[in-house]
Amino acid sequence: MPPFAELKPSQDPAVVGLCPERWTGISKQAAAWCAADAIPAISYLMGKESNATEVVRLGRQQVNSDKPLATDSIFLVASITKPIVGTAVLQLLEQGELMLNDKVRKFIPEFKGTGKNSITLRHLLTHSSGLPDMLPNDFDLRNAHAPLSRFIEGICQADLLFTPGESVSYQSMGFCLLGEVIQRITSLPCADYLHQSIFAPLQMHDTALGAPDNWYEGDKPKANRIAEIRLPETQLAANWNWNEKYWQSLGAPWGGLLTTPEDLSRFAAMMLNEGHFEDATILSPATVRVATTNQLNAMIDMPEKERRCRPWGLGWKLTWPGYSAHFGDLHSPNTFGHWGSTGTLLWMDPENNSFGIILCTEPQEPHGPYLARMTNRMRASIR
């Protein structure tokens, strides 16, 4: 039987292949962080083979409230969005709609400027395009509650930081462009395509790229289940923030995903099962293997230290030797995943068919200390 043909939750960590004493220790430390208000709320689980722990939920639903974290809480997971948008791009590759070396201008003709003609979809997926992470007027766009189209206009006018393929610099705006490519190929907004082609087939019923209008309707709006994030100072006096409707519903392809630990575990199981989970086939095994392999090795102008020390798959961060931030220190060389600036982490290890999900409401940039420390304890708990 494939490692994740199903996903059975268990109250006994030993059934999942974890040391019960070490697993209990994780809960004690997380509870202490919440009690000390180091983290307002945290929810996490682990999976191995076809089993998973039950979801642990600690802390408060709102930052300044005593109300416990809801048993059906939803989290804004920020940049974990990126590899899921990348998965949609890879589906279109499998359908013959695009190639990784296709130029971005093939799909977005107005994407012009010095050096931009050479930017490919592969560059966008591997943070090697030379585009900036955020636009110079990013704060002004958010403050004005600008639609995604305004961000696309800005990216088309933005200057590059370096020649594509010659360095690596994390670039959220590259994934904004990928969302636009998806829309221009499918004639569907990126959010709708993800729902139809990934979330619905995987039965991720509490997941959306941007909260739809119906999440705010009725006597018990689904949006009330979204856990409140402790805001950084830069957002406190702004006309936008992570907790308000504009950002929750924008559907930013680089950071607007809303989901639960349970839903995200189904996506993780699919990736570890080479693209298939239960009745849904999202990707082929060949595509999963390529997506989780270091793409920088094939870039002839990429410096050796970048290829060796900061490898990227197609949307997926791979294990970075000697770098503890977010991912911790104990991952195998085959591990892949992503983190989110709101305090979230997803990792998967095909070497022992395990995954970990940590969703909290304490922003972790730039080093992810709580995420990294918890991940080390998770990895150490695997028998």
C-alpha positions in Angstrom: 0.0 0.0 0.0 1.4 3.5 -0.8 2.5 5.4 2.3 -0.5 7.8 2.3 -3.3 6.0 0.6 -5.3 7.1 3.6 -4.8 9.3 6.6 -6.1 8.0 10.0 -6.0 10.3 13.0 -4.9 8.6 16.3 -4.9 9.7 19.9 -1.8 7.5 20.5 1.4 9.1 19.2 3.0 5.6 19.3 0.6 4.5 16.5 1.9 7.3 14.4 5.5 6.2 15.0 6.3 8.9 17.5 7.8 8.7 21.0 4.9 9.5 23.4 7.1 11.2 26.0 8.7 13.4 23.4 5.3 14.2 21.8 4.0 15.2 25.3 7.0 17.4 25.8 6.1 19.4 22.6 2.6 20.1 24.0 4.0 21.2 27.3 6.4 23.6 25.7 3.8 25.0 23.3 1.3 25.4 26.2 4.0 27.3 28.1 4.6 29.7 25.2 0.8 30.4 25.0 0.6 30.9 28.8 3.5 33.4 28.7 1.8 35.1 25.7 4.9 34.5 23.6 2.4 33.0 21.1 -1.4 33.9 21.2 -2.4 30.6 19.6 -0.9 27.5 18.0 -2.3 24.4 16.2 -0.2 21.5 15.0 0.0 17.9 14.0 2.3 15.3 12.5 1.8 12.4 10.1 3.8 9.3 9.3 2.9 6.6 6.8 -0.9 6.5 6.8 -1.4 7.8 10.3 -1.5 11.2 11.9 -1.8 12.7 15.3 -4.9 14.4 16.3 -4.7 18.2 15.9 -3.4 20.0 19.0 -5.0 23.4 19.6 -3.7 25.8 22.3 -4.1 29.4 23.1 -6.8 32.0 22.1 -8.9 32.7 19.1 -8.4 36.4 19.5 -5.2 38.0 20.7 -6.7 40.1 23.5 -9.4 37.7 24.6 -9.7 34.7 26.9 -11.8 32.8 24.3 -10.0 29.5 23.6 -8.8 28.7 20.1 -11.8 27.3 18.2 -11.8 23.6 17.4 -12.4 24.5 13.8 -10.1 27.4 13.6 -8.9 28.7 10.2 -5.5 30.3 9.7 -4.0 32.8 7.2 -0.9 30.8 6.3 0.8 33.5 4.2 3.6 32.2 2.0 2.6 28.5 2.3 0.4 29.8 -0.5 3.3 29.9 -2.9 4.0 26.1 -3.5 0.2 25.5 -3.8 0.0 28.1 -6.6 3.1 26.4 -8.0 1.2 23.1 -7.9 -1.5 24.7 -10.1 1.1 25.8 -12.6 2.5 22.3 -12.7 -1.0 20.9 -13.4 -1.1 23.2 -16.5 2.3 21.9 -17.5 0.9 18.4 -17.4 -2.0 19.5 -19.5 0.3 20.8 -22.2 -0.6 24.4 -21.6 2.9 25.6 -20.7 6.5 24.7 -20.3 8.8 25.7 -17.5 11.1 27.5 -19.9 8.3 29.5 -21.5 8.9 33.3 -21.2 6.5 35.1 -18.9 5.8 37.6 -21.8 4.3 34.8 -23.7 1.3 34.9 -21.3 1.6 38.5 -20.1 2.7 40.6 -23.1 2.7 43.9 -21.1 5.5 42.4 -18.9 8.3 44.5 -20.4 11.5 46.2 -19.4 15.3 45.7 -19.3 16.1 42.0 -18.8 12.5 40.9 -18.4 12.2 39.2 -21.8 14.5 36.4 -20.5 12.4 35.7 -17.4 10.8 32.2 -17.5 8.2 30.5 -15.5 11.0 28.4 -14.0 12.7 31.6 -12.8 9.5 32.6 -11.0 9.0 29.3 -9.3 12.6 29.2 -8.0 13.0 32.8 -6.9 15.7 33.4 -9.5 13.9 35.9 -11.7 15.5 39.1 -10.3 12.1 40.6 -9.4 11.8 42.3 -6.0 10.0 40.5 -3.2 7.6 43.4 -2.8 6.9 46.5 -5.0 8.3 49.9 -3.9 4.8 51.1 -3.4 3.5 47.9 -1.8 2.4 49.6 1.4 0.5 52.3 -0.5 -1.3 49.7 -2.7 -2.4 47.8 0.4 -3.4 51.0 2.2 -5.6 51.9 -0.8 -7.2 48.4 -0.8 -5.9 48.0 -4.3 -7.1 44.9 -6.4 -4.6 42.3 -7.6 -4.6 44.0 -11.1 -2.8 47.0 -9.6 -0.1 44.7 -8.3 0.3 43.2 -11.7 0.6 46.7 -13.3 3.3 47.5 -10.8 5.3 44.3 -11.5 5.2 45.0 -15.2 6.9 48.4 -14.5 9.3 47.2 -11.8 13.1 47.1 -12.3 15.0 43.9 -11.8 17.5 43.4 -9.0 19.8 41.2 -11.1 20.0 39.2 -14.3 17.5 36.3 -14.3 19.1 33.0 -13.4 22.3 34.5 -11.9 21.2 34.7 -8.2 18.4 33.8 -5.8 16.3 36.5 -4.0 13.0 35.6 -2.5 10.3 37.2 -4.7 6.6 37.2 -3.8 5.9 39.2 -6.9 7.0 36.3 -9.0 4.1 34.3 -7.6 1.7 37.2 -8.2 2.6 36.8 -11.9 2.1 33.1 -11.7 -1.4 33.7 -10.5 -2.0 35.9 -13.4 -0.6 33.3 -15.8 -3.1 30.8 -14.4 -5.9 33.2 -15.0 -4.9 34.0 -18.6 -4.6 30.4 -19.5 -7.7 29.1 -17.8 -9.9 32.2 -18.0 -10.5 31.6 -14.2 -9.3 33.7 -11.3 -6.4 31.9 -9.6 -8.6 31.4 -6.5 -11.3 29.7 -8.6 -8.9 27.5 -10.4 -7.3 26.3 -7.1 -10.7 25.5 -5.7 -11.8 23.5 -8.7 -8.5 21.7 -9.4 -6.9 21.2 -6.0 -9.1 22.0 -2.9 -12.4 20.4 -4.0 -10.8 17.1 -5.3 -8.8 16.8 -2.1 -11.9 17.7 0.0 -10.2 20.6 1.6 -13.5 22.2 2.5 -12.2 24.9 4.7 -9.5 26.2 2.4 -9.6 29.1 0.0 -7.3 31.5 -1.7 -9.0 34.6 -0.3 -12.1 34.3 1.7 -15.2 34.3 -0.6 -18.1 36.6 0.2 -20.2 33.8 1.6 -17.6 33.4 4.4 -18.9 36.7 5.8 -22.6 35.9 5.5 -25.2 34.3 7.8 -25.7 34.1 11.6 -22.4 32.3 12.1 -20.0 33.6 9.4 -17.2 31.2 8.5 -14.8 34.2 8.7 -15.3 34.2 12.5 -13.3 31.0 12.6 -10.2 32.8 11.3 -7.7 33.0 14.2 -6.6 36.6 14.9 -2.9 37.3 14.2 -0.8 39.5 16.5 0.0 42.4 14.2 3.4 43.8 13.7 3.9 47.5 14.4 3.9 48.4 10.7 0.3 47.3 10.4 -1.1 48.8 13.6 -1.8 52.3 12.2 -2.3 51.3 8.6 -5.5 51.2 6.6 -5.0 47.5 6.1 -3.8 44.5 8.1 -3.8 40.7 8.1 -7.0 40.5 10.2 -9.3 42.7 8.1 -11.6 41.7 5.3 -9.6 43.4 2.5 -6.5 41.2 3.0 -8.4 38.1 4.0 -10.5 38.2 0.8 -7.8 39.6 -1.7 -6.6 36.2 -2.6 -2.9 37.2 -3.0 -1.2 34.3 -4.9 1.9 34.9 -2.8 0.3 34.8 0.6 -3.5 34.8 0.8 -4.3 31.2 1.6 -6.7 30.4 4.4 -6.8 26.8 5.6 -6.9 24.5 8.6 -4.4 21.9 9.9 -6.7 19.1 8.8 -7.0 20.4 5.3 -3.3 21.1 4.9 -2.6 17.5 6.1 -4.5 16.2 3.1 -2.3 18.3 0.7 0.8 17.0 2.5 -0.4 13.4 2.2 -1.0 13.9 -1.5 2.6 15.2 -2.1 4.1 12.3 -0.1 1.9 9.9 -2.1 3.4 11.2 -5.3 0.4 13.3 -6.3 -2.5 11.1 -5.4 -4.7 10.9 -2.3 -7.8 8.9 -1.8 -9.9 9.5 -5.0 -8.0 12.6 -6.2 -5.0 12.7 -8.5 -3.5 16.2 -8.4 -0.1 15.6 -10.0 1.8 12.7 -11.6 4.7 11.0 -9.7 7.1 12.4 -12.3 5.9 16.0 -11.6 6.2 15.6 -7.9 9.8 14.3 -8.2 10.8 17.2 -10.4 9.0 19.8 -8.2 10.9 18.6 -5.1 14.3 18.4 -6.8 16.9 21.3 -6.7 16.2 23.3 -9.8 19.2 25.6 -9.3 21.6 22.8 -10.3 20.6 23.2 -14.0 21.2 27.0 -14.1 24.6 27.4 -15.5 25.1 31.0 -14.4 23.9 30.4 -10.8 26.8 30.7 -8.3 27.8 27.4 -6.8 27.2 28.4 -3.2 23.5 29.3 -4.1 23.0 25.9 -5.7 24.5 24.1 -2.8 23.4 26.1 0.2 20.0 27.6 -0.8 18.3 25.1 -3.1 14.8 25.5 -4.4 12.4 23.1 -6.1 9.4 24.4 -8.1 7.8 26.5 -5.4 9.2 24.3 -2.6 12.0 25.3 -0.2 14.4 22.4 0.1 16.7 21.7 3.1 19.3 24.5 3.4 22.5 23.1 5.0 23.6 25.2 8.0 20.4 27.3 8.1 18.2 26.9 11.2 15.5 29.5 10.5 11.9 28.3 10.4 12.8 24.7 9.3 15.1 23.8 12.2 18.2 21.6 12.1 17.2 18.0 11.9 15.6 17.5 8.5 16.9 15.0 6.0 18.3 16.2 2.7 15.1 15.2 0.9 12.8 17.3 3.0 10.7 20.0 1.3 8.1 22.5 2.5 7.5 26.2 3.1 6.9 28.7 5.9 4.6 31.7 6.2 5.3 35.1 7.8 2.2 35.0 9.9 3.8 32.1 11.9 3.2 29.0 9.9 5.1 26.0 8.6 4.6 22.9 6.5 7.3 20.3 5.9 7.3 16.9 4.3 10.0 14.2 4.3 9.7 11.4 1.7 12.7 9.6 3.4 10.5 8.4 6.2 7.1 9.4 4.8 6.5 12.0 7.5 5.1 15.5 7.6 4.6 18.3 10.1 2.2 21.3 10.2 2.5 24.2 12.6 0.1 27.1 12.4 0.4 29.9 14.9 -0.7 33.5 15.2 2.7 35.0 16.2 4.6 36.4 13.1 7.9 34.7 12.9 10.0 36.8 10.4 12.8 36.8 9.8 14.1 33.7 11.8 11.1 31.7 12.8 12.5 30.8 16.2 9.3 29.1 17.6 8.7 27.2 14.4 12.3 26.0 14.2 12.4 24.9 17.9 9.1 23.0 17.6 10.2 21.4 14.4 13.4 20.1 16.0 11.3 18.5 18.7 8.9 17.1 16.1 11.8 15.5 14.2 13.4 14.2 17.3 10.1 12.5 18.3 10.1 10.3 15.2 11.0 6.7 16.0 
